Amino acid sequence: MTAERQAAATAAAIATALLAGPWRRREMVRRVAVALGQARARTWVGTLVGEVQTVYPTAPVDRPRELARVVRTTQGWERGQSHRPLARAVRWEPVPTALAWRRWPVADLPDQAAVARLLDVDAGELAWFADARRLERTAGEALRHYRWRVVQRPAGVRLLAAPKPRLKEAQRRLLRHVLDRVPAHDAAHGCVPGRSVRTAVAPHAGSAVVLRMDLEAFFASVAAGRVHGLLLGVAGLPEPVAHVLTGLMTTVLPTEVWRRIPPPDGIEARERHRRLEQRLTVPHLPQGAPTSPALANLVCHRLDRRLAGLAAASGGTYTRYVDDLTFSGDRRIARDRFADLVTDVVTDEGFRVNAAKTSATSAARRQAVLGTVVNDHPTLPRPERDALRALLHNCAVHGWTTQTRGRDPGTFRDHVLGRVAWAASVDPAFGARLHRLADRIDWTAPAHS
């Protein structure tokens, strides 16, 4: 065993001994002495315990690994390491972790056994789904936890990762019992219960200027380390629980999938392609998992807070819908300096602005945000409104079967009513008129009349 590994093992044993009983100096010194096989504890152990108690007034029962790292930073440890022979652990009795604090009402998950019970899996299955052996990168399709799909986009490719059924169910339970219990920032509207596209665009209606910006490779930019830190520091979960939950909710791109994607033409496109590869080949949030939007919103809490403050300082308003950033206000929002400040904040928070999608629009032009128009009030673009009214009118007058235009007749009704529901969610007054038109359609007519 190397000196570094030996030191790490000794520090871990000391941390375990410290947590194995009352958080009182005399008992702590005695437990460390027993763990190191010393009948009488040396002076350096007492010094170490005193320093640890200064850092942790109460026992960090949820963070044994962190405690072990702190142990190695103390002067007592340095004094102990100067002795020959070096201290070694002779007794190791791990203590289960526990929840030390809960700011939000997340599920009671003191250890990995509790996680397994919540997800209705055994310990082996829990390790398998968390990819403890890091097989996702090299495993064949049958052994992977995700089904990967490459979507061609005008500016490059998008990698969608759909979790397989059992992992997806586990993620849904974690979403329901952990992530949904922690509130997102008020500026976040995408995939937040009770919020929608309308709530994201309504604050910008009637503004003199609307500035739109976009984040590049949003989900892939949220690395597993940030998720782990969120689960520890915000959700208050113990280290082993945060570790396994991070494995359950992040993944890495299989090498075989990336090799099948040809690099694009053009210097800028190739550079974006290279950046995407760098993000995808480390554990990150998969775009397609039910937990990814909620995790991304929580990770972006500080980004949202900073951007909201920046907008307010310029007399403006800010909202974010997944990776779309929208600012509105007076002419100050349209200045290049403001966009540069936003870019600096975004970069500082670990993301990257897609400069090609940045646009500032005055009230003299159509202010399009998230597929809506907000010049006066949130509504659909006029061509889309006219087309939808015409479709409903023709379905009512000529019969819906004459309007399918190659669509599956079995799903055509759901398609039409879905478009009506979308319009109503954005513009309730316009949606009410559409519902009256839709009520005139005889959907009982045979599909092949």
WOWO-V746397 format. One record per backbone hydrogen bond with DSSP energy under -1.0 kcal/mol. NH is the residue of the N-H (numbers start at 1). CO is the residue of the C=O. If there is no record, write none. Layout:
{{NH/CO} {NH/CO}}
//
This chain:
{{6/2} {7/3} {8/4} {9/5} {10/6} {11/7} {12/8} {13/9} {14/10} {15/11} {16/12} {17/13} {18/14} {19/15} {24/22} {28/24} {29/25} {30/26} {31/27} {32/28} {33/29} {34/30} {35/31} {36/32} {37/34} {38/33} {46/42} {47/43} {48/44} {49/45} {50/46} {51/47} {52/48} {53/49} {54/50} {55/51} {56/52} {61/59} {63/60} {67/63} {68/64} {69/65} {70/66} {71/67} {72/68} {73/70} {74/71} {78/74} {79/75} {80/76} {81/77} {83/80} {90/35} {91/35} {98/61} {106/104} {107/177} {109/107} {115/111} {116/112} {117/113} {118/114} {119/115} {121/116} {126/122} {127/123} {128/124} {129/125} {130/126} {131/128} {132/127} {134/131} {139/135} {143/140} {147/162} {149/160} {151/158} {153/156} {156/153} {158/151} {160/149} {161/287} {162/147} {164/145} {168/164} {169/165} {170/166} {171/167} {172/168} {173/169} {174/170} {175/171} {176/172} {177/173} {178/174} {179/174} {180/175} {182/179} {188/185} {189/320} {192/189} {195/192} {200/196} {201/197} {202/198} {204/201} {205/202} {206/374} {207/204} {209/329} {210/361} {211/327} {212/359} {213/325} {215/323} {216/352} {221/217} {222/219} {223/221} {224/283} {227/223} {228/224} {229/225} {230/226} {231/227} {232/228} {233/229} {234/230} {235/230} {237/231} {239/62} {242/238} {243/239} {244/240} {245/241} {246/242} {247/243} {248/244} {249/245} {251/284} {253/280} {255/137} {258/254} {259/255} {261/258} {270/266} {271/267} {272/268} {273/269} {274/270} {275/271} {276/272} {277/273} {278/274} {279/275} {280/276} {281/277} {284/251} {285/219} {285/222} {288/286} {289/286} {292/289} {295/291} {296/292} {297/293} {298/294} {299/295} {300/296} {301/298} {304/300} {305/301} {306/302} {307/303} {308/304} {309/305} {310/306} {311/307} {312/308} {313/309} {315/312} {316/311} {317/328} {319/326} {320/187} {321/324} {324/321} {325/213} {326/319} {327/211} {328/317} {329/209} {333/330} {339/335} {340/336} {341/337} {342/338} {343/339} {344/340} {345/341} {346/342} {347/343} {348/344} {349/345} {350/347} {351/346} {354/214} {355/353} {357/354} {358/355} {359/212} {361/210} {363/208} {365/362} {368/366} {369/372} {372/369} {373/379} {374/367} {379/373} {385/381} {386/382} {387/383} {388/384} {389/385} {390/386} {391/387} {392/388} {393/389} {394/390} {395/391} {396/392} {397/393} {398/394} {402/399} {403/400} {407/404} {411/408} {415/411} {416/412} {417/413} {418/414} {419/415} {420/416} {421/417} {422/418} {423/419} {424/420} {425/421} {426/422} {427/423} {431/427} {432/428} {433/429} {434/430} {435/431} {436/432} {437/433} {438/434} {439/435} {440/437} {441/438} {443/441} {445/442} {449/446}}
//
